[in-house]
Amino acid sequence: MRVLHLFSNGKWTGPAEPVVNLCAALKDAGVDVTFACKPDTGASINMVVETARARGLDPLLDFTLNKHWNPLTNWLDGRAIHAWLRENPCDLVHCHLENDHRIGVAAAQKLGVPLIRSSYEGAGLSNARRVAPLLEKTAFLVEPSQRAFEHDARAFAFPRERMAIVDGAIDLERFDPSREVPDGRRSLDIPPGAFVVGIVARMQTHRRYEDFWQAMRWLVDARPRTRVVVVGRGSKQERVGMQPVRELGLEDAVHFTGFLDGANYVGMLKAFDALVYLVPGSDGTCRTVREAMALAVPVVSSDRGMLPELVADGETGYVTDGSPQALFSSLDRLAAN
């Protein structure tokens, strides 16, 4: 089977890692995969391209594949993809984001090639006005959750027999709790016996950090050996991170690691006694939650998006309403156990 995968983003964010992992796994399984992605990201390194190459893929960089709709580049890409498919016949075109779906659908339809769309929106596809015309020309829709499946079946009248739920995949060798990785606690000089609460999220205003910090203030007051680790960065990190930590007097209890990857990221996740996850980000499948649970780290989540489908309340963590009071109560129970 020959499959052309389109991914209209050059940044290592959102669903980039799952898409690259999928294509690499398909190739290892014997599928003839062509992975086409955005060839450049301006001045920064194109992590999608570099990681794809490291995973044994040879990315196709002949198309612009902008993240956002652009009438000129979309039209040029559509023509170029049509020409490429004529020269390189494929059994399927597999799209992953809204704009590559928009670009690929016309070229695939002209040549009679079935087009598949994978969604990474845990609560269902948004932007209904733009997405609906694309789904009319889509052969199959891959959903990340039951909630997304039900939403899209109803909202778009998409035939359920042409839909499937496929759980997000985690590399269980990489996230094996018995694997030797850098000691995240030692790297931050966290004292033995501390109760470590971690949060992994871009530092943006919509990620509800204000609720998290209030809960942390109460938890540190109740349990002074608590330590908090924030993994991530963002353009609002001073506003949503450093400033409230200073105002609440939490400087001695909080560690900001910035962006981590590779074994250092796994080691830091493994260092947590609990992960807090409040708002699904650009990857609505909440991959970090699955990674933490693979490492046997319990998760305290909100009930937003598909999080209630991931966290078994009272078994693998706690599902809360996301309020500071509920977060504090759940973490206090874990700290006492």
Secondary structure, 3 states (H helix, E strand, C coil): CEEEEEECCCCCCCCHHHHHHHHHHHHHCCCEEEEEECCCCCCCCCHHHHHHHHCCCCCECCCCCCCCCCHHHHHHHHHHHHHHHHHCCCCEEEECCHHHHHHHHHHHHHHCCCEEEECCCCCCCCCHHHHHHHHCCCCEEEECCHHHHHHHHHHCCCCHHHEEECCCCCCCCCCCCCCCCCCHHHHCCCCCCCEEEEEECCCCHHHCHHHHHHHHHHHHHHCCCEEEEEECCCCCHHHHHHHHHHHCCCCCCEEEEECCCHHHHHHHHHHCCEEEECCCCCCCCCHHHHHHHHCCCCEEECCCCCHHHHCCECCCEEECCCCHHHHHHHHHHHHHC
